């Protein structure tokens, strides 16, 4: 199995270029103004121009206002949507693009229930819950919860970095990983060496798993 890698919270075209060269599968752009990693249309367009075929450009939204997603899709070559709020399946599916449903893992949240409520989601992204923050917390949760037998493949997020991603994958058996804070020097500004090291660590883990 090959672990999919998504670098989220990209705000600069130069960081996107580094991530693509490092072999990521997806780049995440955040269209949620309160986020410290939110992008405007000009920034998003510049990042989009760095994304080649076979690498997904993911547009991340949190309970978007009417017309917000369409406005982005009109100007940015987004190929996958990610919804990080309380969106219903009807809301997520109306744009006719593959989508990821994020699950903020607070006590009592069951990934199996979210999977049932979103039968057409392309993946579930399990992230750390913090009341005042939606993603990008830099904190982890119990990675073993990602072993839930969901229909949709699971992407693990929250507090990942090169130092712990191999352990996280061993505990979670996740299909993919999503990193933002763990490859940054400050919110929205990525570190090229941290991106390269993160990707290299994931690929080394995959190689060791295949050898077993």
N, C-alpha and C positions, 0 to 999 in steps of 0.2 A: 504493500500500500504506500502511496505517495501522499504525504501531508500537504494540503493546500495552504498557502501563505497569503495573508492579506495584511497590508500596511495601511492603517487608517489615520485619518486626521492630517493628510497631506495638504499643504497650503502653497508649496513652491514647485514649479516645474522642474527645478534642478534636483529636488528630493525624489520626485517621481522618476526621473531618469536613472538615478542611482538604484532605486528599488527595482525597476524593470531590468536593469543590467544584472542585479543580484539574483534574478529569477523568480520574483514574486508572481503569484497568480492573479492578484487583484490589488487595486489601489482604491482607498476610500476617501471620498470628499464629503465633508459635513455641511449640510444645508440647514443648520439650526442656529440662528443668530446668537442665542445665549452662550453657545460653546466658545471656548477660547481657541478652538481649531476651526471655526466656521470660515468658509470661503465665500467671496463674492463671485459674480459671474465672470469677471475678467480673470481672476485667479484660477477659477475652475476651467475656463477655456484654455488657459496656458498649460495647465496640467494635462488636460485632455489631449493636447497635441503631442504629448510625450508617450502616449499609450498606444502600443502597436497592436496588431491583430493577435488574438489568442490571450490577451491580458484584459481582464474585466475592469471597467471603471464603475465603481459602486457609488451611488448617490445615497447618502444617509439622511434620513428625515425623522423627526419626532413629532407625532401628531400634527402633520402639516395642515396649513390653512387651505381652503379651497383655491385651486389654481396654482399653488406653490410648486407642486411637482411638475405640472405641465409646463410652467415657465422655465424650469431648469431643463427639462427634456427638449424644449424648443431651441436651447442655446448650447447645451453641453452633451457630448456623445456618451451619455450614461448607458451602460448595458445591463446593469443589475441594480435593483432598488433594495435598500435596507431600512426597515422600520423599527424604531427604537422606543416607541411609545405604547399607547393602548389601542393601536389600530386593529380593527376587525379584519377578517379575511376579505370581506367585500371591499373595504378601502384599499387593501394591499393589492388586490387582483385587478382593479379597474384600469390600471395603466398598461396591461398586456405585456409586461416585462417579467422575467424571473425575479423573485424577491427572497430576501433573507428576513426572518422575523427574529428580532433580538428578545432575549428573556433576561430580565434583571433578577438575579437569583436571591431574592429575599426569602426569609422563612415562610414556608407554606406554598411556595411556587413549585409546581410540578411540570417539568418539561413535557411529560407525556400529555398533559392536558392542553398545553399550548400547541403541541403537535396535532392533537385532535381538532382543535379550533382552527388550525391553519393547514388543511389537508393538501394544499397546493404550494406550500412554501418550498423553495428550493433548498433551504437549510435553516437550522435554528442556531442562533449565536447566543451562547450563554455567557453573561457578563456579570460582574460584581454589582451588587445593589448598594447604592448610597442615596439617601433621600434627596440631597441637594445637588447631586450630579447625575447626569445621564451619559454614561460611558466616559472613557478617559480618566478613570479614577486612579489608576496606577496600583490598585489593590486587587488581591486575588480572593477566590472563594474555594470551597471544597471541590477540587478537580474531579474527584471520584463521582460527583453527581452527573458529570458529562457522559457516564456510561449508561445512561437511561436508554432503553431500547425503543427509540423513536423511529418513525418512518423516515423523517428527514434527517440527513446527515448533520452532525453537530460540529460547529466551529467554537473553539474555546477562546475566550477573551478575558481580560482583567488581570493586570499585574504581571504580564508575561515579559520576559527579557531573555537575552542569550544565556544568562546564568541558570535560569530555571525552566526553560521551555522543554528540554528533554525530560525532566522529571514530570512536568505537567502532562506531556504526551504519554509517558509510561503509566501515569495514574488514570488518565482520562480515556485513552484510546480514541481521542478526537479525530475527526476526519480533516479538520482544518484548524489553523490558529490565526488569531487577529491581534496585532500589536500596534500600539500608538505611543503611549508614555514611555515604554521600555526602549524605544529607539530615538528618543528626543534629547535635545539639550535644553529646550524650553517648549512650552505648548505650541504645537504647530510647526516647529522648526526641528527637522530630523537631523540625525548624526549619521553620516555616510558609513563610518566604520561600524557603528552599532547595527545598522541595517544589514550590512554584509555579514557580520558575525551571527546575527540572529538567523538569517537564511542558511548560513553554513552549518550552524548547529542543528537546525531542523533536518537538513539533508543528511548529515552524519547520523542522526538518530534513525532516519529512514533506512540508511544503509546497514546499520547494525541490526535493525529489526528484520530486514530481509535475510541477513546472514544467519539468523537464529534458526 
